[in-house]
């Protein structure tokens, strides 16, 4: 596997994504996308629904495979990896926060964070999970299940889980999309605070141009094309 720890933490070169559409006719989702992101940057990606923003994140995370071009993340060419290598790559380097929280409903807040640490090989996962839940203000809610938590609290658990393994890269897909304005503001404050604390590179997808403006650089996605503002 080719590795290069110098240069940008994310490098996309002429990346495209085509998926089967109705009648198995190919549908172009992303077209000729090139971008560089430096370590520690906060990048905002804005654009309408269906423009390809989430697909871009899934390519960077190695969840979706590009149909053209090259993607390097954290010094590794992920376009050359098989599924097992991609899973290991994500455990080493990537944290993700979704709009819909994606907590495991049968696990407590503590267990939701602990499982991420256990998968990453942490020897004292529960104690570490407690620390990360304390960091997002949920010390008193560790034993609660997702259904017993508010939307804002669930997203704070998701943040604790995403940052628990101290990933080099955090991908946030509309993290305030299901929250009211007050909870959304609190989540963003926590997100940027944790990003600074750990020196994490952040890619933030949002419909909110004011939220994107809090990042150091903004990119616009439209009809599968990406350009920097």
Buried (B, 14 or more C-beta within 10 A) or exposed (E): EEEEEEEBBBBBBEBBBBEEEEEEEEEBBBBBBEBBBEBBBBBBBBBEEEBBBBBBBBBBBBBBBBBBBBBBBBBBBBBEBEEEBBBEBBBBBBBBBBBEBBBEEEBBBBBBBBBBBBEBEBEEBBEBBBEBBEBBBBEEBBEBBBEEBEBBBBBBBBBBBBBBBEBBBBBBBBBBBBBEEEBBBBBBEBBBEBBEEBEBBBBBBBBBEEBBEBBEBBBBBEEBBBEEE
